[in-house]
Amino acid sequence: MTKLPSKENKEKFVRDMFNSIARRYDLMNTLMTGGLDKKWRKFAVKRAELQPGGYGLDVCCGTGMLTMELARAAGLNGRVTGLDFSEKMLAVAKENLKNFDLKDNISLIQGNAMALPFAENTFDCATVGWGLRNVPDIMTALREMVRVVKPGAKVVSLDMAQPTAPVFKQLYWFCFEKVIPAMGKLWAGNKGAYSYLHASAKVFPNQKVLVQMFREAGLVETKYHNFCGGVVAVVEGRKP
């Protein structure tokens, strides 16, 4: 099993890793999920409850796919900010926005999920897609998102989860450990990055534990929604 970086070294490791796979990241997401990632993002945005004219935040926005989905919800009079610490992922996001109808309503900034550069009670929702798994400290990132959203706003995470069904669970982890890194080598030229994906998913809190962490961060009405037998989950909570 791939050795994970220490908490002290994780930030640099993850940034360098995402910089190295940025150009192929969207292609790999589509291949790994069979295109279902689009459906999951739409569901996550629906759970975020961003209304037309609202102001949304997408943390660890990567190539901007979830950010654009938020912008669709916010509409012509809304605004969305996408934040990521990988400059190359943000460069791909900017390219993805070029032909997007609502590109003028989106701001992309380089920043750290552990110390969001925004005032308290700024946003009408905060989302994070496949990002909590990669931060040095999940609770710190969660509390930062809670801090910057308004009372009554939702915080929503879309990420890998942990299936529990016998046989399916074993098959899933086998594919994750053996097949996905091979795909990463073939399509993204970086087997190590996708070996890290397996290793990080193994130690990432399961959906039930993550719901509890959302509560500990100060959120209420916490719950999770499983997809594909628990392979992926959307976890949500509301700021009181």
DATA-V627248 format. One line per field, one symbol per residue. ss: DSSP state (H for helix, E for strand, - for the rest). psi: psi as a letter, one per 40 degrees, with the letter a starting at -180 (. if undefined). burial: + if it has 24 or more other C-alpha atoms within 12 Angstrom, else -. A space follows every 10 residues. Layout:
ss->???
psi->???
burial->???
//
This chain:
ss->------HHHH HHHHHHHHHH HHHHHHHHHH HHH---HHHH HHHHHHHH-- ----EEEEE- ----HHHHHH HHHH----EE EEEE--HHHH HHHHHHH--- --HHHEEEEE ---------- --EEEEEEE- -HHH---HHH HHHHHHHHEE EEEEEEEEEE -------HHH HHHHHHHHHH HHHHHHHH-- HHHHHHHHHH HHH---HHHH HHHHHH--EE EEEEEEEHHH -EEEEEEEE-
psi->hhhiiidded dddddddddd eddedddddd ddefeedddd dddddddefh iheihihhif ebeedddddd ddddadeiih hhhiehdddd ddddddedeh dfdeehhhih iheeghfiii fdieihihhf dddeidhddd dddddddeii heiihhhhii ahiehidddd dddddddddd dddddddefg dddedddddd ddehhidddd ddddddeeii fiiihiiffe diihhiihh.
burial->---+------ +-+++-++++ ++++++-++- -+----+--+ ++++++++++ +--+++++++ ++++++++++ +++++--+++ ++++++++++ ++++-++--- -++-++++++ ++++++-+-- ++++++++++ +++++++++- ++++++++++ -+++++++++ +++------- -++--+++-+ +-++--++-+ ++++++++++ ++-+++++-+ +++++-++++ -+++++++-+ +++++++++-
//
